[in-house]
Amino acid sequence: MTVFAVEYVYDAESADVRAATRPSHREWTAGLAEEGVLLASGPYGDGAGALLIFKAADENALNDILKQDPFAAAGVISGTRTTEWAPVTGLLADHA
């Protein structure tokens, strides 16, 4: 399995929709965390986006997972950046 860092950029006008969708988004992320697919996630302090760390077979499998995010369905994500990542130190190092 490969570890991926995914950065979300939220649409600047989406605060109300994000707030309404957040419970289902958090339920989705919690389920992925329980499965061991999502290693960590959370919003940036300025509220403009978030960082999610996933474990997936490849980028195609990751993209299939990301399409299921309620935030994606609600249209609040204006951009993503996906980077393969190899943690070598710390709590996530065992997942590489």
Stockholm file with secondary structure:
# STOCKHOLM 1.0

chainA/1-96         MTVFAVEYVYDAESADVRAATRPSHREWTAGLAEEGVLLASGPYGDGAGALLIFKAADENALNDILKQDPFAAAGVISGTRTTEWAPVTGLLADHA
#=GR chainA/1-96 SS CEEEEEEEEECTTCHHHHHHHHHHHHHHHHHHHHHTSEEEEEECTTSSEEEEEEEESSHHHHHHHHTTCHHHHHTCEEEEEEEEECCCSSTTGGGC
#=GC SS_cons        CEEEEEEEEECTTCHHHHHHHHHHHHHHHHHHHHHTSEEEEEECTTSSEEEEEEEESSHHHHHHHHTTCHHHHHTCEEEEEEEEECCCSSTTGGGC
//
